[in-house]
C-alpha cells in the first residue's frame, strides 16, 4: 500500500491552470524526486500537500486514509511536513524553541528542550548550540533547523522543497544522509530540486511535472542529467558550452595554484579591478584579485573559508585593508570614510533582491524604471512597455499579462525578473551572489545570456556561490577560497561543464 496516493489533482489561479490532473504515489521508505521547469507547479503541488492551499479537484490518501488538510498545522498533525528553501522562523527564538515550535513540547522551559533539540539537530547533521538565537544563524541553516523540527514531529511524509539550493557539496552530502535515514525509518521523502546530478544520486524514482501533469515517472537508474533536463523542458537540450569571455585570450594551464601565475600580465586598459593583499582582520589573510574587463570570476569555499568576507570587503560592507586597489585605472580605497574614493561594488542577493520585490506590484511596474504618471514622451513610454514584453518573453516568464502581480509568479520567475531588472543598470564591476539559485536548466541558460550581454558591453562580474554547476556554467575562472586565501584558480574555458564541476568539487573538498 502506498504511503501517499494522489489522483487527478487540479488547481487554477484565475485563468491560469497550474495543476491539470496530477497523479502519483510515494511508498513507505521511498525517496521520490520531483523536477519541473520554473512555473511548472511544483510549489503549488507542495502547498497542496502542506495544507497551505486547497486543490480544486482530485483526491489524496495518506496511509490509506483520505487526506485533505485544512492548514499547515493540520497537515503536520496528520503526518506531512514540508521544508522549504526560504523558511521564515522568528529570529528571536532559540534554535531549541524553533525545533519544537508548533509541537506539544512548545512553551516548555529551555532547559527541558535543550538536550532533545541537540539530539535532533545532530540527526539533521547540524552542529550548533541549541541556545543560539535563530537570528544569529545564516539563512542556509534555517532549512536544516526545519528538518530537525520535522524529525521532532515524527512526520511520515517529508517534502524537501529546494532545501539543497544554497548548500555546499559537503552539506548536500549530509542532507542526503538525513534523507537516507528518513527512508530507512520507513518515512517517505519527496525531494524537489533543480540540481539534477545530485538528485539522481539520491532518489529511487523521478517524477517530471510538465504542463500541469506528471509527464514522466521513471526509476532514477534509467536517467542521466542530460535526458532528465530534456524531459523537464519537454525538448532536447544540451549541456552549456564553455563560456567565451569578452576579455582577451589568455594562456597557461587550466588549473593552477594561486601562487604560481602562468598567464602574462594584462595591459592596464584591460584591467577592470586589481586588488593586492586584501585583508579582513581575523578572516581574510591576504588575497590578490585581478578582474579583466568583460570577465566573470567566481569565488567559492566553505562557510568559514573567508569567501563571504572577501565579497563583503569588495562591496564596502566589512572593514578591510589592502596594499593596492585600482578600479579602471583609478586608485581607490577600502576605507568607508573615503567618500567617493571608497570601493563599494554593487551586489545582487536573491534573498533581498529577488524575494524583496513588492509582490503586489505588476510585472510592468517592476520592470519599468520611470514611475507611472511622470511627464514623458508617449513614444518613450510605449518603447519601455515593449521592452518589458520582450524581457518577459525572452525569460519565458509564465504569465498571461504584464499586468500580473509579481506575487502570482513562481519563485523562479520572480528571481529572473529581479535579476534582469538589476542587471539592466549594472555597470563597471558588480558582485552577484548565487544568480541561478533555484532555477531550472533553461532559466540558468537565460541568466547566463544576461551575463553574456552585460560582459559584452564591458561589465565585469564577481560571482559568489556554493553551487559548482552554477560556477562552471557562468564563470571564466573560479577561485577556491580556503583559510582566508585563494588556494587555487580553475580556468573553465574550453572545458565541459561536468569536467569543471568535478574539478571545483575536488578542489573545494581538498581545500
C-alpha positions as CSV (number, residue, x, y, z in Angstrom):
1,X,0.0,0.0,0.0
2,X,1.3,3.5,-0.9
3,X,2.1,5.9,1.9
4,X,0.8,8.8,-0.2
5,X,-1.6,8.4,-3.2
6,X,-2.5,11.4,-5.3
7,X,-5.2,11.1,-8.0
8,X,-6.3,13.8,-10.5
9,X,-5.2,16.9,-8.6
10,X,-6.2,20.1,-10.2
11,X,-5.5,23.7,-9.2
12,X,-6.1,27.0,-11.0
13,X,-5.4,30.7,-10.1
14,X,-7.8,32.7,-12.1
15,X,-7.5,31.9,-15.7
16,X,-4.1,30.2,-15.2
17,X,-4.4,26.4,-14.8
18,X,-1.3,25.2,-12.9
19,X,-2.2,21.6,-12.0
20,X,-4.3,19.8,-14.6
21,X,-4.7,16.3,-13.2
22,X,-1.6,15.3,-11.3
23,X,-1.4,11.7,-10.2
24,X,1.4,9.9,-8.4
25,X,2.3,7.9,-5.3
26,X,5.1,7.7,-2.7
27,X,5.7,4.4,-0.9
28,X,6.9,3.9,2.6
29,X,10.7,4.2,2.7
30,X,10.9,5.6,-0.8
31,X,12.7,8.8,-1.9
32,X,11.0,10.3,-4.9
33,X,12.5,13.2,-6.9
34,X,10.2,15.9,-8.3
35,X,11.5,18.2,-11.1
36,X,9.9,20.7,-13.4
37,X,10.7,24.0,-15.0
38,X,10.1,27.2,-13.1
39,X,6.4,27.9,-13.1
40,X,5.5,24.2,-13.7
41,X,3.6,24.0,-10.5
42,X,6.0,22.3,-8.1
43,X,5.5,24.8,-5.3
44,X,1.7,24.7,-5.9
45,X,1.8,20.9,-5.5
46,X,3.9,21.3,-2.4
47,X,1.4,23.9,-1.0
48,X,-1.5,21.5,-1.6
49,X,0.4,18.6,0.2
50,X,1.3,21.0,3.0
51,X,-2.3,22.3,3.6
52,X,-1.4,25.8,2.6
53,X,-3.8,25.8,-0.3
54,X,-6.7,23.5,-1.3
55,X,-7.0,21.7,-4.6
56,X,-9.9,22.5,-6.9
57,X,-10.4,18.8,-7.7
58,X,-8.8,15.4,-7.1
59,X,-8.2,13.1,-4.2
60,X,-5.4,12.2,-1.8
61,X,-4.9,9.4,0.7
62,X,-2.2,9.1,3.4
63,X,-1.6,5.6,4.7
64,X,-4.9,4.5,3.2
65,X,-7.0,7.3,4.8
66,X,-8.5,10.3,3.0
67,X,-6.1,13.2,3.2
68,X,-7.4,16.8,2.8
69,X,-5.5,19.1,5.2
70,X,-7.2,22.4,6.2
71,X,-4.0,24.1,7.1
72,X,-0.2,23.6,7.5
73,X,-0.7,22.8,11.2
74,X,-3.4,20.2,10.2
75,X,-1.0,18.6,7.6
76,X,1.7,18.3,10.2
77,X,-0.7,16.8,12.7
78,X,-1.8,14.2,10.0
79,X,1.9,13.4,9.3
80,X,3.1,15.5,6.4
81,X,5.9,18.0,6.9
82,X,7.3,20.4,4.3
83,X,10.7,22.0,4.4
84,X,11.1,24.9,2.0
85,X,14.2,26.7,0.8
86,X,13.2,30.0,2.3
87,X,12.0,29.2,5.8
88,X,10.5,32.0,7.9
89,X,11.4,31.5,11.5
90,X,11.1,34.1,14.3
91,X,14.7,35.3,14.8
92,X,14.0,35.9,18.5
93,X,13.5,32.1,19.1
94,X,16.4,29.9,20.3
95,X,17.2,27.0,18.0
96,X,15.7,24.6,20.5
97,X,12.4,26.7,20.6
98,X,12.4,26.8,16.8
99,X,12.8,23.0,16.6
100,X,9.8,22.4,18.9
101,X,7.6,25.3,17.8
102,X,4.1,24.0,16.9
103,X,4.6,20.7,18.7
104,X,3.3,19.6,22.1
105,X,6.7,20.5,23.6
106,X,6.4,24.1,22.6
107,X,6.5,26.5,25.5
108,X,8.4,24.2,27.8
109,X,11.5,25.6,29.6
110,X,14.6,25.9,27.5
111,X,16.5,23.6,29.9
112,X,14.0,20.8,29.1
113,X,14.2,21.4,25.4
114,X,18.0,21.7,25.1
115,X,19.2,18.1,25.1
116,X,16.4,16.7,23.0
117,X,16.9,19.5,20.5
118,X,20.7,18.8,20.4
119,X,20.0,15.1,19.5
120,X,17.6,16.1,16.7
121,X,20.0,18.7,15.4
122,X,22.7,16.1,15.3
123,X,20.4,13.8,13.4
124,X,19.9,16.7,10.9
125,X,23.7,17.0,10.6
126,X,23.6,20.5,12.1
127,X,26.3,21.2,14.7
128,X,25.1,24.3,16.6
129,X,24.3,25.2,20.1
130,X,20.5,24.9,20.8
131,X,20.7,28.0,22.9
132,X,21.7,30.1,19.9
133,X,19.2,32.6,18.6
134,X,17.8,31.8,15.1
135,X,18.6,35.4,14.1
136,X,22.3,34.7,14.6
137,X,22.3,31.8,12.0
138,X,22.9,32.3,8.3
139,X,19.8,31.7,6.1
140,X,21.1,28.4,4.6
141,X,20.9,26.8,8.1
142,X,17.2,27.5,8.6
143,X,16.2,24.7,6.3
144,X,18.2,22.2,8.4
145,X,16.6,23.6,11.6
146,X,13.2,22.9,9.9
147,X,14.3,19.3,9.1
148,X,15.0,18.9,12.9
149,X,11.5,20.1,13.5
150,X,10.1,17.5,11.1
151,X,12.0,14.8,13.0
152,X,10.6,16.1,16.3
153,X,7.1,15.7,14.9
154,X,7.6,12.1,13.8
155,X,6.3,13.1,10.3
156,X,5.5,10.2,8.0
157,X,6.0,12.1,4.7
158,X,8.7,14.7,4.3
159,X,8.7,17.2,1.4
160,X,12.1,18.8,0.9
161,X,11.5,21.8,-1.4
162,X,14.8,23.1,-2.9
163,X,16.5,22.8,0.5
164,X,19.8,22.0,-1.1
165,X,19.8,25.1,-3.4
166,X,22.1,27.1,-1.0
167,X,24.2,24.3,0.3
168,X,27.8,23.4,-0.3
169,X,28.6,20.0,-1.8
170,X,29.6,18.6,1.6
171,X,26.4,19.9,3.1
172,X,24.4,18.3,0.3
173,X,26.0,15.0,1.2
174,X,24.9,15.5,4.8
175,X,21.4,16.4,3.6
176,X,21.3,13.2,1.6
177,X,22.4,11.2,4.7
178,X,19.4,12.7,6.5
179,X,17.0,11.7,3.6
180,X,18.5,8.2,3.7
181,X,17.9,8.0,7.4
182,X,14.3,9.0,6.9
183,X,13.9,6.4,4.3
184,X,15.3,3.6,6.5
185,X,12.9,4.7,9.2
186,X,10.0,3.9,6.8
187,X,9.1,7.5,6.1
188,X,8.5,8.7,2.5
189,X,10.5,11.6,1.1
190,X,9.5,13.9,-1.8
191,X,12.7,15.6,-2.9
192,X,12.3,18.7,-5.1
193,X,15.4,20.2,-6.7
194,X,16.8,21.7,-9.9
195,X,20.3,20.3,-9.2
196,X,19.8,17.2,-11.3
197,X,23.1,15.3,-10.9
198,X,22.8,15.4,-7.1
199,X,19.1,14.4,-7.2
200,X,19.8,11.4,-9.4
201,X,22.5,10.3,-6.9
202,X,19.9,10.2,-4.1
203,X,16.4,9.3,-5.2
204,X,14.8,6.0,-6.1
205,X,12.3,7.4,-8.6
206,X,11.9,10.6,-10.5
207,X,8.7,12.5,-11.4
208,X,8.7,15.2,-14.1
209,X,5.9,17.8,-13.7
210,X,5.3,19.4,-17.1
211,X,2.2,21.2,-18.5
212,X,0.3,20.6,-15.3
213,X,0.6,16.8,-15.3
214,X,3.2,14.1,-14.4
215,X,4.9,13.7,-17.8
216,X,7.4,11.1,-16.7
217,X,7.6,8.6,-13.8
218,X,10.9,6.7,-14.1
219,X,13.4,4.8,-11.9
220,X,16.4,7.1,-11.3
221,X,18.8,4.5,-12.6
222,X,17.2,4.8,-16.1
223,X,18.0,8.5,-16.3
224,X,21.1,10.8,-16.7
225,X,21.2,14.6,-16.2
226,X,21.0,15.4,-19.9
227,X,18.0,13.2,-20.5
228,X,16.3,14.5,-17.3
229,X,16.9,18.1,-18.3
230,X,15.3,17.4,-21.7
231,X,12.3,15.7,-20.1
232,X,12.0,18.7,-17.7
233,X,11.7,21.3,-20.5
234,X,10.0,19.0,-23.0
235,X,12.5,19.2,-25.8
236,X,16.1,18.2,-26.5
237,X,18.7,20.2,-24.6
238,X,22.4,20.2,-24.5
239,X,24.8,21.0,-21.6
240,X,26.1,24.6,-21.8
241,X,29.2,25.1,-23.9
242,X,32.3,26.7,-22.3
243,X,31.7,30.5,-21.7
244,X,33.5,32.7,-24.2
245,X,34.7,35.8,-22.2
246,X,34.9,39.2,-23.7
247,X,38.4,39.6,-22.2
248,X,41.5,38.9,-24.3
249,X,42.6,35.3,-24.7
250,X,44.9,34.0,-22.0
251,X,47.4,31.2,-22.0
252,X,48.5,28.8,-19.3
253,X,47.3,25.7,-17.5
254,X,43.6,25.5,-16.6
255,X,44.1,24.5,-13.0
256,X,47.0,26.1,-11.1
257,X,47.8,27.1,-7.6
258,X,47.0,30.7,-6.8
259,X,50.7,31.5,-6.0
260,X,52.0,30.1,-9.3
261,X,50.8,32.5,-12.0
262,X,51.4,31.4,-15.6
263,X,49.5,34.0,-17.6
264,X,51.1,37.1,-18.9
265,X,50.1,40.3,-17.1
266,X,47.2,42.1,-18.9
267,X,47.6,45.7,-20.1
268,X,46.2,48.3,-17.7
269,X,43.5,49.2,-20.3
270,X,42.3,45.6,-19.9
271,X,42.1,45.6,-16.1
272,X,38.7,46.4,-14.5
273,X,39.8,45.7,-10.9
274,X,43.1,45.0,-9.3
275,X,43.3,44.2,-5.6
276,X,46.6,43.3,-3.9
277,X,47.0,41.8,-0.4
278,X,43.3,42.2,0.6
279,X,42.8,41.6,4.4
280,X,39.8,41.4,6.6
281,X,41.0,41.2,10.2
282,X,40.6,37.7,11.5
283,X,39.0,36.2,8.4
284,X,40.9,37.1,5.2
285,X,44.7,36.7,5.3
286,X,45.9,38.2,2.0
287,X,44.1,37.9,-1.3
288,X,45.2,39.1,-4.7
289,X,42.4,39.6,-7.2
290,X,42.6,40.7,-10.8
291,X,39.4,41.0,-12.9
292,X,39.6,41.8,-16.6
293,X,37.0,43.9,-18.4
294,X,34.2,41.7,-19.6
295,X,35.3,38.8,-17.4
296,X,33.2,36.7,-15.0
297,X,35.2,35.4,-12.0
298,X,33.8,33.0,-9.4
299,X,34.6,32.7,-5.8
300,X,33.6,29.7,-3.7
301,X,34.6,28.0,-0.4
302,X,33.4,26.5,2.8
303,X,31.4,28.7,5.2
304,X,34.5,29.6,7.3
305,X,36.8,30.0,4.3
306,X,36.5,33.7,4.1
307,X,34.8,33.9,0.7
308,X,31.8,35.9,2.1
309,X,34.2,38.3,3.8
310,X,36.1,38.9,0.6
311,X,32.8,39.8,-1.1
312,X,31.8,41.9,1.9
313,X,35.1,43.8,1.6
314,X,34.6,44.5,-2.1
315,X,31.0,45.8,-1.5
316,X,32.1,48.0,1.4
317,X,30.1,46.1,4.0
318,X,33.1,44.9,6.0
319,X,36.1,46.9,7.2
320,X,39.2,45.7,5.2
321,X,42.7,46.7,4.2
322,X,44.7,46.3,1.0
323,X,48.2,47.3,-0.3
324,X,46.8,48.3,-3.7
325,X,43.3,48.8,-5.1
326,X,42.7,50.0,-8.6
327,X,39.4,50.3,-10.4
328,X,39.6,51.1,-14.1
329,X,43.0,52.7,-13.7
330,X,42.0,54.8,-10.7
331,X,43.3,54.2,-7.2
332,X,40.6,53.5,-4.7
333,X,40.3,52.8,-1.0
334,X,38.6,50.2,1.2
335,X,38.2,52.9,3.9
336,X,34.4,53.5,4.1
337,X,35.2,57.1,5.2
338,X,37.0,57.9,2.0
339,X,33.7,59.1,0.4
340,X,34.0,58.9,-3.4
341,X,37.3,57.1,-3.3
342,X,35.8,54.2,-1.3
343,X,35.2,51.0,-3.2
344,X,31.5,49.9,-2.8
345,X,30.8,47.5,-5.6
346,X,27.0,46.9,-6.1
347,X,25.8,43.4,-5.1
348,X,22.8,41.3,-6.1
349,X,21.5,38.8,-3.5
350,X,18.5,36.5,-4.2
351,X,17.1,36.7,-0.7
352,X,17.0,40.5,-0.8
353,X,16.7,41.5,-4.4
354,X,14.6,38.6,-5.8
355,X,12.3,38.0,-2.9
356,X,12.4,41.6,-1.9
357,X,10.4,42.7,-4.9
358,X,7.0,44.0,-4.0
359,X,4.6,41.0,-4.5
360,X,1.7,43.4,-5.0
361,X,3.4,45.3,-7.9
362,X,2.7,44.4,-11.5
363,X,5.4,43.0,-13.8
364,X,5.2,46.1,-15.9
365,X,5.8,48.5,-13.0
366,X,8.5,46.2,-11.6
367,X,10.5,46.3,-14.8
368,X,9.7,49.9,-15.8
369,X,12.2,52.3,-14.3
370,X,10.1,55.5,-14.7
371,X,7.2,55.9,-12.3
372,X,3.7,55.9,-13.8
373,X,2.3,59.3,-14.4
374,X,5.7,61.0,-14.9
375,X,5.7,63.6,-17.7
376,X,7.3,61.7,-20.5
377,X,7.1,61.2,-24.2
378,X,4.4,58.8,-25.2
379,X,6.8,57.0,-27.6
380,X,9.3,56.5,-24.8
381,X,6.5,55.0,-22.6
382,X,5.5,52.6,-25.4
383,X,9.1,51.7,-26.0
384,X,9.5,51.0,-22.3
385,X,6.5,48.7,-22.2
386,X,7.7,46.9,-25.4
387,X,10.9,46.3,-23.5
388,X,9.0,44.8,-20.6
389,X,7.2,42.5,-23.0
390,X,10.4,41.5,-24.7
391,X,12.0,40.7,-21.4
392,X,9.1,38.6,-20.2
393,X,9.1,36.6,-23.5
394,X,12.9,36.2,-23.5
395,X,13.0,34.9,-20.0
396,X,10.0,32.7,-20.6
397,X,8.0,34.1,-17.6
398,X,4.8,32.1,-17.1
399,X,2.2,34.8,-17.2
400,X,-0.8,35.8,-19.2
401,X,-0.2,39.6,-18.9
402,X,2.5,42.1,-17.9
403,X,-0.3,43.4,-15.6
404,X,0.1,40.3,-13.5
405,X,1.3,41.0,-9.9
406,X,4.7,39.6,-9.1
407,X,3.4,37.7,-6.1
408,X,1.4,35.5,-8.5
409,X,4.6,34.3,-10.3
410,X,6.7,31.3,-9.3
411,X,9.8,31.9,-7.2
412,X,12.0,31.2,-10.2
413,X,10.2,33.7,-12.4
414,X,10.4,36.4,-9.7
415,X,14.1,35.7,-9.4
416,X,14.7,36.0,-13.2
417,X,12.8,39.3,-13.4
418,X,14.5,40.8,-10.4
419,X,18.0,39.8,-11.8
420,X,17.1,41.2,-15.3
421,X,16.0,44.5,-13.7
422,X,19.2,44.6,-11.6
423,X,21.5,43.7,-14.5
424,X,19.9,46.3,-16.8
425,X,21.5,49.0,-14.6
426,X,24.7,47.1,-13.8
427,X,27.9,48.9,-14.9
428,X,31.6,48.5,-14.4
429,X,32.2,45.8,-11.8
430,X,29.4,44.0,-9.9
431,X,29.1,41.2,-7.4
432,X,26.4,38.5,-7.9
433,X,25.5,36.1,-5.1
434,X,24.1,32.8,-6.4
435,X,22.5,34.3,-9.6
436,X,20.9,31.0,-10.7
437,X,19.9,29.6,-7.3
438,X,16.6,27.6,-7.5
439,X,16.4,28.0,-11.3
440,X,15.7,25.2,-13.8
441,X,18.2,24.3,-16.6
442,X,16.6,26.6,-19.2
443,X,16.4,29.5,-16.8
444,X,20.0,29.0,-15.9
445,X,20.9,29.4,-19.6
446,X,18.8,32.6,-19.7
447,X,20.7,34.0,-16.7
448,X,23.9,33.1,-18.5
449,X,22.7,35.1,-21.5
450,X,22.1,38.1,-19.3
451,X,25.7,37.8,-18.1
452,X,27.0,37.4,-21.6
453,X,25.1,40.6,-22.7
454,X,26.4,42.5,-19.8
455,X,30.0,41.4,-20.2
456,X,29.9,42.1,-24.0
457,X,29.2,45.7,-23.0
458,X,32.3,45.8,-20.7
459,X,30.7,44.9,-17.3
460,X,32.9,42.7,-15.2
461,X,31.3,40.3,-12.7
462,X,32.3,38.5,-9.5
463,X,30.0,35.5,-8.8
464,X,30.0,34.2,-5.2
465,X,28.4,30.8,-5.0
466,X,28.4,27.4,-3.3
467,X,26.9,25.6,-6.4
468,X,29.7,24.0,-8.5
469,X,27.4,23.8,-11.5
470,X,26.5,27.4,-11.4
471,X,30.1,28.4,-11.2
472,X,31.0,26.1,-14.1
473,X,28.3,27.4,-16.3
474,X,28.7,31.2,-15.6
475,X,32.4,31.8,-14.9
476,X,35.7,32.2,-16.9
477,X,37.8,31.4,-13.8
478,X,36.9,30.1,-10.4
479,X,38.9,30.8,-7.2
480,X,38.7,28.2,-4.4
481,X,39.0,30.1,-1.1
482,X,40.4,28.3,2.0
483,X,41.9,29.7,5.2
484,X,41.3,33.3,4.1
485,X,43.2,32.9,0.9
486,X,42.5,31.9,-2.7
487,X,44.2,28.5,-2.7
488,X,43.6,27.6,-6.4
489,X,42.3,29.1,-9.6
490,X,40.4,26.9,-12.1
491,X,40.1,28.2,-15.7
492,X,36.8,27.0,-17.1
493,X,37.5,27.9,-20.8
494,X,37.2,25.0,-23.3
495,X,36.2,22.5,-20.6
496,X,32.9,20.8,-20.5
497,X,30.6,21.9,-17.6
498,X,30.7,18.5,-15.9
499,X,34.5,18.4,-16.0
500,X,34.7,21.9,-14.4
501,X,32.1,20.9,-11.8
502,X,34.2,17.9,-10.9
503,X,37.4,20.0,-10.5
504,X,35.6,22.5,-8.4
505,X,34.2,19.9,-6.1
506,X,37.6,18.1,-5.9
507,X,39.5,21.3,-5.2
508,X,36.9,22.6,-2.6
509,X,37.0,19.2,-0.8
510,X,40.8,19.2,-0.6
511,X,41.0,22.9,0.5
